[in-house]
Amino acid sequence: MARTAREPCPLWKTGVNRLLAVASCDSRSLEREEMFIRSSMIVALALAASVATATVDEPRAPAMAAVTSDNVPMSCPVTKPSARPFISPAPFPENVAPAAEFWLGTQKLWTVLPASGMWDKLPHYTPADPTFRNKLFWWRHGSDSHADPKPRLTITGRRIDTPAPPLHVDPVRAGWARPDSAKVVGVNFPTLGCWEITAQYESAKVTYIVWLTQ
């Protein structure tokens, strides 16, 4: 049965059926059908290209200073345990908690530091005090608290990553009347950040760098 001019030419068929279908179409129907197919192919190709080149914006973390695995900025060269750490003489314990702390210094003067190089969550001396409080412990082989009730130990500190007011240092206390007692000194840091601390007792001097953070 012959097709009417209004019926679209079924070019979507394949093989022998396509040949028979095209033969039964008039020229106008064939032209319209071919134009329709070409238009559809162009649209499909355009969509495929847009999908292939589309990119998804992934959320980005805010820009931050480069940090180490311990969350200490690379710009702060904190003091870490050395390959041959100092071992305190008797009667002092040879080692502190290796994973958390280490000794630093010599028999003439030494202290204990965090292995991470970081002091965090330091308290305020009073609720109204904006500074950050800590106590530093120092040892000296052969020291005698009775003979030296006011140790000739001096402590200084400065922030090295940016300008800041100086470290406030309390008077040094001799500690307890025991051979292994430490000399204790309270300090107040005006700001957090990267701080260099220096202690000196006569000719002995120890300097270290620590990162203060919340």
TILUMNU-726591 format. One line per field, with one value per residue (C-alpha): chain; residue in one letter; x, y negated, z; residue number from 1. Coordinates in Angstrom, 3 decimals, decimal comma. Example, Ala and Ser with C-alpha at 12.3 -4.5 7.8 and 13.67 -1.06 7.14 Angstrom:
2
chain = (A; A)
resn = (A; S)
c1 = (12,300; 13,670)
c2 = (4,500; 1,060)
c3 = (7,800; 7,140)
resi = (1; 2)
REM end
This chain:
214
chain = (A; A; A; A; A; A; A; A; A; A; A; A; A; A; A; A; A; A; A; A; A; A; A; A; A; A; A; A; A; A; A; A; A; A; A; A; A; A; A; A; A; A; A; A; A; A; A; A; A; A; A; A; A; A; A; A; A; A; A; A; A; A; A; A; A; A; A; A; A; A; A; A; A; A; A; A; A; A; A; A; A; A; A; A; A; A; A; A; A; A; A; A; A; A; A; A; A; A; A; A; A; A; A; A; A; A; A; A; A; A; A; A; A; A; A; A; A; A; A; A; A; A; A; A; A; A; A; A; A; A; A; A; A; A; A; A; A; A; A; A; A; A; A; A; A; A; A; A; A; A; A; A; A; A; A; A; A; A; A; A; A; A; A; A; A; A; A; A; A; A; A; A; A; A; A; A; A; A; A; A; A; A; A; A; A; A; A; A; A; A; A; A; A; A; A; A; A; A; A; A; A; A; A; A; A; A; A; A; A; A; A; A; A; A)
resn = (M; A; R; T; A; R; E; P; C; P; L; W; K; T; G; V; N; R; L; L; A; V; A; S; C; D; S; R; S; L; E; R; E; E; M; F; I; R; S; S; M; I; V; A; L; A; L; A; A; S; V; A; T; A; T; V; D; E; P; R; A; P; A; M; A; A; V; T; S; D; N; V; P; M; S; C; P; V; T; K; P; S; A; R; P; F; I; S; P; A; P; F; P; E; N; V; A; P; A; A; E; F; W; L; G; T; Q; K; L; W; T; V; L; P; A; S; G; M; W; D; K; L; P; H; Y; T; P; A; D; P; T; F; R; N; K; L; F; W; W; R; H; G; S; D; S; H; A; D; P; K; P; R; L; T; I; T; G; R; R; I; D; T; P; A; P; P; L; H; V; D; P; V; R; A; G; W; A; R; P; D; S; A; K; V; V; G; V; N; F; P; T; L; G; C; W; E; I; T; A; Q; Y; E; S; A; K; V; T; Y; I; V; W; L; T; Q)
c1 = (0,000; 1,526; 2,565; 1,055; 3,300; 2,530; 3,872; 7,522; 10,005; 11,229; 14,990; 15,594; 15,128; 18,158; 19,189; 16,669; 13,795; 15,550; 15,961; 12,301; 11,224; 13,322; 11,985; 8,430; 9,130; 8,613; 11,526; 10,191; 9,588; 13,036; 14,640; 12,782; 13,671; 17,355; 17,418; 15,775; 18,355; 21,279; 19,921; 19,467; 23,016; 24,448; 22,557; 23,678; 27,321; 27,164; 25,731; 28,383; 31,154; 29,802; 29,647; 33,195; 34,670; 32,600; 34,472; 33,161; 34,303; 35,589; 35,481; 38,874; 40,302; 41,109; 44,689; 46,892; 50,565; 52,557; 52,604; 54,411; 52,759; 52,532; 50,664; 53,725; 54,330; 57,343; 58,479; 58,987; 62,130; 61,116; 63,658; 63,215; 64,991; 68,412; 69,781; 71,908; 69,771; 71,183; 71,015; 70,813; 73,227; 72,209; 70,165; 68,027; 66,027; 67,925; 64,882; 61,539; 58,537; 60,287; 57,186; 56,152; 59,218; 63,005; 65,916; 67,838; 71,140; 74,256; 75,084; 75,656; 72,123; 69,250; 65,481; 62,621; 60,798; 57,814; 58,844; 56,326; 58,063; 54,703; 53,028; 49,270; 46,331; 48,421; 46,203; 45,851; 47,336; 44,015; 40,725; 41,405; 45,035; 45,488; 48,948; 49,654; 51,187; 53,703; 56,302; 59,815; 61,868; 65,665; 68,208; 71,925; 74,155; 75,562; 73,289; 72,318; 69,054; 70,270; 73,525; 71,873; 68,366; 68,296; 69,675; 71,717; 69,562; 68,346; 65,587; 64,878; 62,481; 61,551; 59,066; 60,923; 58,148; 56,740; 57,330; 55,836; 56,340; 59,076; 58,531; 57,656; 59,729; 59,026; 61,849; 63,504; 62,702; 65,218; 62,693; 62,551; 65,408; 66,240; 69,267; 67,094; 64,852; 64,350; 64,665; 61,244; 60,422; 57,017; 56,764; 54,013; 53,896; 52,177; 51,129; 51,036; 53,437; 57,070; 59,213; 62,926; 63,792; 67,301; 68,407; 71,828; 73,417; 76,956; 78,775; 76,119; 73,553; 70,650; 68,481; 65,460; 62,500; 58,916; 55,581; 52,713; 49,185; 45,645)
c2 = (0,000; -3,378; -5,873; -9,328; -12,399; -13,214; -9,986; -10,273; -8,148; -5,390; -5,803; -4,378; -0,892; 1,156; 3,686; 4,830; 3,213; -0,157; 0,238; 1,149; -1,740; -4,319; -3,086; -3,678; -7,294; -10,323; -12,766; -15,399; -12,928; -11,479; -14,922; -15,899; -12,629; -12,959; -16,537; -15,375; -12,607; -14,929; -17,494; -14,813; -13,568; -17,097; -17,679; -14,295; -14,982; -18,434; -16,984; -14,258; -16,828; -19,034; -16,067; -14,983; -18,437; -19,293; -19,530; -19,295; -21,959; -20,137; -21,939; -23,404; -23,774; -27,315; -28,403; -27,622; -27,822; -24,698; -22,435; -19,316; -16,088; -17,512; -20,630; -22,808; -25,360; -24,660; -28,215; -27,287; -25,100; -23,493; -21,525; -17,765; -14,756; -14,131; -10,786; -10,736; -12,364; -13,526; -10,929; -12,406; -11,139; -9,288; -9,755; -11,279; -8,963; -8,189; -8,640; -10,347; -9,077; -8,567; -8,984; -12,206; -13,917; -14,026; -15,518; -18,439; -19,880; -18,718; -17,663; -21,307; -22,278; -20,409; -20,474; -18,355; -19,117; -17,707; -15,371; -17,114; -20,465; -21,922; -23,246; -23,398; -24,384; -26,530; -28,142; -31,791; -32,681; -34,266; -34,459; -38,134; -37,546; -37,393; -35,756; -32,020; -30,370; -27,560; -26,254; -25,345; -22,726; -22,752; -20,398; -20,695; -17,827; -18,369; -21,299; -21,805; -23,570; -24,398; -25,919; -27,692; -28,741; -31,456; -29,753; -31,908; -30,732; -33,240; -32,635; -34,754; -34,276; -35,908; -35,181; -34,550; -34,298; -37,798; -40,754; -40,328; -41,616; -39,816; -36,775; -37,508; -35,405; -34,848; -34,552; -31,126; -28,753; -26,250; -23,432; -20,723; -19,758; -16,571; -15,681; -15,210; -18,235; -20,661; -24,400; -25,738; -28,983; -30,269; -32,082; -34,005; -34,143; -37,288; -35,523; -32,102; -31,319; -30,294; -31,024; -30,680; -30,045; -30,418; -29,363; -30,105; -28,978; -30,344; -29,116; -26,562; -27,648; -25,793; -27,202; -25,616; -26,536; -25,545; -26,165; -27,450; -26,769; -26,439)
c3 = (0,000; -1,052; 1,666; 1,764; 1,630; 5,276; 6,686; 7,677; 5,794; 8,196; 7,718; 11,159; 9,730; 8,774; 6,131; 3,477; 5,374; 5,065; 1,282; 0,863; 3,081; 1,252; -2,098; -0,909; 0,203; -1,974; -2,393; 0,003; 2,827; 2,277; 2,403; 5,584; 7,252; 6,397; 7,694; 10,925; 11,396; 10,707; 13,176; 15,821; 15,312; 15,626; 18,891; 20,255; 19,397; 20,995; 24,207; 24,306; 23,857; 26,642; 29,038; 28,150; 28,778; 31,856; 35,143; 38,683; 41,114; 44,170; 47,517; 48,404; 51,877; 52,948; 52,352; 55,340; 56,203; 55,434; 58,464; 59,554; 60,614; 64,159; 63,004; 63,549; 60,759; 58,589; 59,351; 63,025; 63,422; 66,703; 68,734; 68,319; 69,896; 68,381; 67,237; 70,417; 73,107; 76,393; 79,189; 82,655; 85,332; 88,498; 90,605; 87,875; 85,609; 82,408; 80,212; 80,301; 78,333; 74,947; 72,815; 74,558; 76,064; 75,977; 77,887; 76,362; 77,584; 79,420; 82,956; 83,800; 82,765; 81,164; 80,795; 79,502; 76,242; 74,336; 71,516; 69,244; 69,752; 70,693; 73,815; 73,429; 75,589; 77,919; 80,555; 81,486; 84,865; 85,838; 83,926; 83,169; 82,119; 78,330; 78,549; 78,420; 81,482; 81,735; 84,189; 83,069; 84,918; 84,937; 86,460; 87,195; 88,303; 91,794; 92,607; 96,247; 97,042; 100,574; 99,367; 96,458; 97,583; 94,901; 91,802; 89,442; 86,570; 84,009; 81,464; 78,413; 75,530; 72,266; 69,532; 66,260; 63,658; 64,183; 66,536; 70,006; 73,550; 75,510; 77,677; 81,302; 83,718; 87,423; 89,966; 89,857; 92,705; 94,031; 94,153; 96,789; 99,101; 97,184; 95,064; 91,976; 92,494; 89,638; 89,578; 88,671; 86,936; 85,868; 82,546; 80,796; 77,001; 75,704; 72,490; 70,894; 68,056; 67,584; 70,648; 71,341; 75,007; 76,423; 79,906; 81,381; 84,612; 84,992; 81,844; 80,848; 78,271; 76,658; 73,855; 72,225; 70,021; 70,731; 69,030; 71,184; 70,012; 71,251)
resi = (1; 2; 3; 4; 5; 6; 7; 8; 9; 10; 11; 12; 13; 14; 15; 16; 17; 18; 19; 20; 21; 22; 23; 24; 25; 26; 27; 28; 29; 30; 31; 32; 33; 34; 35; 36; 37; 38; 39; 40; 41; 42; 43; 44; 45; 46; 47; 48; 49; 50; 51; 52; 53; 54; 55; 56; 57; 58; 59; 60; 61; 62; 63; 64; 65; 66; 67; 68; 69; 70; 71; 72; 73; 74; 75; 76; 77; 78; 79; 80; 81; 82; 83; 84; 85; 86; 87; 88; 89; 90; 91; 92; 93; 94; 95; 96; 97; 98; 99; 100; 101; 102; 103; 104; 105; 106; 107; 108; 109; 110; 111; 112; 113; 114; 115; 116; 117; 118; 119; 120; 121; 122; 123; 124; 125; 126; 127; 128; 129; 130; 131; 132; 133; 134; 135; 136; 137; 138; 139; 140; 141; 142; 143; 144; 145; 146; 147; 148; 149; 150; 151; 152; 153; 154; 155; 156; 157; 158; 159; 160; 161; 162; 163; 164; 165; 166; 167; 168; 169; 170; 171; 172; 173; 174; 175; 176; 177; 178; 179; 180; 181; 182; 183; 184; 185; 186; 187; 188; 189; 190; 191; 192; 193; 194; 195; 196; 197; 198; 199; 200; 201; 202; 203; 204; 205; 206; 207; 208; 209; 210; 211; 212; 213; 214)
REM end
